[in-house]
Amino acid sequence: MLGRRDVLRGGAAAALLPLTTADGKQAKTDLLIVNARIATLDRSNPQAEAVAIRDGRFLVVGSEQAARSAARAGAVVIDAGGRRLIPGLIDSHMHIIRGGLNYNMELRWDGVPSLADAMAMLKRQVDRTPAPQWVRVVGGFTEHQFAEKRLPTIAELNAVAPDTPVFILHLYDRALLNAAALHVVGYAKHTPNPPGGEIVRDAAGNPTGLLLAHPNATILYSTLAKGPKLPPEYQLNSTRHFMRELNGLGVTGVIDAGGGFQNYPDDYAIIEKLHADEQLTLRISYNLFTQKPQQELADFAGWVKQVGPGRGDDSYRHNGAGEMLVYSAADFEDFRVARPDMPPGMEGDLELVVRLLAEHRWPWRLHATYDQTIGRALDVFEEVHRDIPLTGINWFFDHAETISDRNIERIAALGGGIAIQHRMAYQGESFVERYGAKAAERTPPIARMLAAGLHVGAGTDATRVASYNPWVSLNWLVTGRTVGGLSLYPAANRVSRETALRMWTHQNTWFSNEEGKKGMVKAGQLADLAILSDDYFSVPEARIPHLRSVLTMLGGQVVYGDAEFADLSPKMPLPMPDWSPVATFGGYRRTQEKAAKLAGACGCSTACNVHGHDHAVALGGQVPAADVQGFWGSLGCGCWAV
C-alpha cells in the first residue's frame, strides 16, 4: 500500500508515467488519481474521490483508501487538487478524419467575439501566407457570434488581401471569395452556375465573390477542393495537432461521419498510419460515406466486401455506413431558404442501399434535417424491416431538428436512435426568422426523444458547420441558447447538466456499438478521463463554453496536460508548415479573462514575435506555456507555445 507522501504532481510524475502510447494496452505500472471530485456517471456508484488504473482500465473507483489498497507497489499517484474529473467526452458526429487533413491550413474563427478581431486575425494570416497558398476560414463560426452581427464584405476581404486568395465558408449556406480567390478558381463572367449552387453576380454579370448553396452545398465543397493540399507528412502533423486540440477540450473519442470529398480508402491513409504508429490520441470509429450520386449502391456493395462493422480495435474501428446513404435523401440544412423537397425517386434509391446494409448487418446513420425527409426514410426502413428484421442493428438518424412526435415513436418502435448536434446554436436566428420562435422551441425536441426511450447522443458536426468545442454543445443543451445569445428553448426542452454530460459520454457508446466498454468512470471500463479547469456542475452557465481539460487520459495514458499538469503533457512537434494559422492562433479562441491573465504574465506587446520554447522561457514559469496558444489577439503578439 502507498502512503500519502507518495503523491506526485507535475514534473515529478512525468518521468514515471508511460507516455509513449495511447491505446491502453501497454501500461507498465498502476496509476492512482486521488483528491478528485469524480462524476462517474455510474448510477450504482455516482460519486468517488479516487481511481486506480491498471492495464488501461479502471481497476477501482471509490475512496482513496480503496484505490490505494488495490494498487501494486510502485504505482504512480496523481493528486487532482480537488478538481472535477469526468469520463472522457465522446463526439457522436464529427468529421475528424477530413478535418485532420486540413486543420493546419485553416484559420479558426471559432469563439472569436467580434468581426473586428476576426478581420485582424485574417490580415495577420494573409501577411504570413506565401503564394500560392490560400487563407481559409472553413466553418466553426456564425455571423451571429460577432458583436457586429454580420460577415465581412467582399470589399473588406479585398482590402486586407489584395493578392492572397481568401476563402471563407459560413456554415453550409455560403462562401465568400476575394478577387484573388475568384481568379485562381476560374470563376468569371461566362462561368455557368454549377449544379447545386449559385455564383452571385453584379449588374454586369461578373462574379461578386459570393457563392450560395442552393439547394445543396456542392458548390461550396467543389470550390474549396480547388485549393492547394498539404503533402502527406504535413497531413500527419496536422491530424496530430487537431487531435491535441480536442484532447485539450476533454475529448477522448469521436465517431467520424464521413464527408464530402472524403474517399475511402485513399483519404483514410493518414489516420491509418497514425493508428499503425500508435500515435492516435482519440478513439475513432468511422462510417463510410458514399461519394457518387447514382452510384451509391455500387459503393456500398464494394465496401461490404472490404470491411465489416467492428473491424479494428479499441483505438480505431469501422462503424458502418453513412451519414450519406443516397444523395436523393440528403436534405441539406440551410434555414435561410425554404425546406427542400426530396425527389420522387428517393424511396427507391434508399431501399436498395438499406436492404444491402441490413442483409450484411451493417449499422447505418442517415443525415436528415426535416421531419418530411425522416418520415419518407422511415417508410423505407419499415418496409425493409418486414423482410429483414432490423433488431440488433444500431441504425440512427443524424440531426432531426424538426422531427415530429409521430416519427419519434416510429424510430423507437424499430429500435433506432437519433444523434443530435448543436447546429441550432449557430443557425437558430436564421430558423426563427423563417419559421418563428414557437417552431424553434423543438429544434430538435430533445426532451421528447428522451421521454420516448430513444437512444439519444450528442455531438458537434464539426468542422465545417458548428465548432468542434464540446462545451459549446453542452451549454446549448443546458441553456437552450445560441452562440449569439438568443434563447431558443423553454425549460421543458432543456436538459440538466448531468443528462447533457451523459449524452456526451456513455450514451454515445450505443452509436458505435461499444456499450459497457467506455463512457463511465467504472471498474472494468477503459480509463478515458478528463480533469477539468473548473467544475462543470457548479460554474455559472455563461462559463460552460469556456471549460477545458487540464489533464486528459486515454486508457490511463496522458495525452494532454495543462496548468499544474502541463509537465505531464506529451511533447508535440511544431505545426507544419511554419506559416500554419495554428502556429499563430491555435484553435478555439479562449476567454478574454484568461488572455488578460497571460498578457500580465508575459508583458507582450505588438512588437513581440518570439515563438515556442523562447516564449515559454519569457514567461518565467508564471503561466504554463500551453496556455499561451490561441491568445494572440488579447496578448497583442504573434506568440505560440507548445
HELIX and SHEET records of a PDB file:
HELIX    1   1 ARG A    4  ASP A    6  5                                   3    
HELIX    2   2 GLY A   11  ALA A   14  1                                   4    
HELIX    3   3 GLU A   64  ALA A   70  1                                   7    
HELIX    4   4 ILE A   96  ASN A  102  1                                   7    
HELIX    5   5 TYR A  103  MET A  105  5                                   3    
HELIX    6   6 LEU A  115  ARG A  128  1                                  14    
HELIX    7   7 GLU A  143  GLN A  145  5                                   3    
HELIX    8   8 ILE A  154  VAL A  160  1                                   7    
HELIX    9   9 ALA A  179  VAL A  185  1                                   7    
HELIX   10  10 THR A  218  LEU A  224  1                                   7    
HELIX   11  11 PRO A  232  ASN A  247  1                                  16    
HELIX   12  12 ASP A  266  TYR A  268  5                                   3    
HELIX   13  13 ALA A  269  ALA A  276  1                                   8    
HELIX   14  14 GLU A  296  GLN A  306  1                                  11    
HELIX   15  15 TYR A  327  ALA A  329  5                                   3    
HELIX   16  16 MET A  346  GLU A  359  1                                  14    
HELIX   17  17 ASP A  371  ASP A  387  1                                  17    
HELIX   18  18 ASP A  405  LEU A  414  1                                  10    
HELIX   19  19 MET A  424  TYR A  435  1                                  12    
HELIX   20  20 ALA A  437  ALA A  440  1                                   4    
HELIX   21  21 ILE A  446  ALA A  451  1                                   6    
HELIX   22  22 PRO A  470  THR A  479  1                                  10    
HELIX   23  23 ALA A  491  ASN A  493  5                                   3    
HELIX   24  24 ARG A  497  MET A  503  1                                   7    
HELIX   25  25 HIS A  506  SER A  512  5                                   7    
HELIX   26  26 GLU A  541  HIS A  546  5                                   6    
HELIX   27  27 ALA A  563  LEU A  568  5                                   6    
HELIX   28  28 PRO A  581  PHE A  585  1                                   5    
HELIX   29  29 GLN A  592  CYS A  602  1                                  11    
HELIX   30  30 GLY A  612  ALA A  618  1                                   7    
HELIX   31  31 ALA A  625  VAL A  628  5                                   4    
HELIX   32  32 TRP A  632  LEU A  635  1                                   4    
SHEET    1   A 4 ARG A  57  GLY A  62  0                                        
SHEET    2   A 4 ALA A  50  ARG A  54 -1                                        
SHEET    3   A 4 LEU A  31  VAL A  34 -1                                        
SHEET    4   A 4 VAL A  76  ASP A  79  1                                        
SHEET    1   B 6 GLN A  47  ALA A  48  0                                        
SHEET    2   B 6 ARG A  37  ALA A  39 -1                                        
SHEET    3   B 6 ARG A  84  PRO A  87  1                                        
SHEET    4   B 6 LEU A 529  LEU A 532 -1                                        
SHEET    5   B 6 SER A 549  LEU A 554 -1                                        
SHEET    6   B 6 GLN A 557  GLY A 561 -1                                        
SHEET    1   C 4 LEU A  89  MET A  94  0                                        
SHEET    2   C 4 VAL A 251  ASP A 256  1                                        
SHEET    3   C 4 ARG A 283  LEU A 288  1                                        
SHEET    4   C 4 TYR A 316  ALA A 321  1                                        
SHEET    1   D 5 VAL A 135  VAL A 138  0                                        
SHEET    2   D 5 VAL A 166  HIS A 170  1                                        
SHEET    3   D 5 ARG A 174  LEU A 177 -1                                        
SHEET    4   D 5 PRO A 207  ALA A 213 -1                                        
SHEET    5   D 5 GLY A 197  ARG A 201 -1                                        
SHEET    1   E 4 ARG A 365  ALA A 368  0                                        
SHEET    2   E 4 PHE A 396  HIS A 399  1                                        
SHEET    3   E 4 GLY A 417  GLN A 421  1                                        
SHEET    4   E 4 HIS A 455  GLY A 459  1                                        
END                                                                             
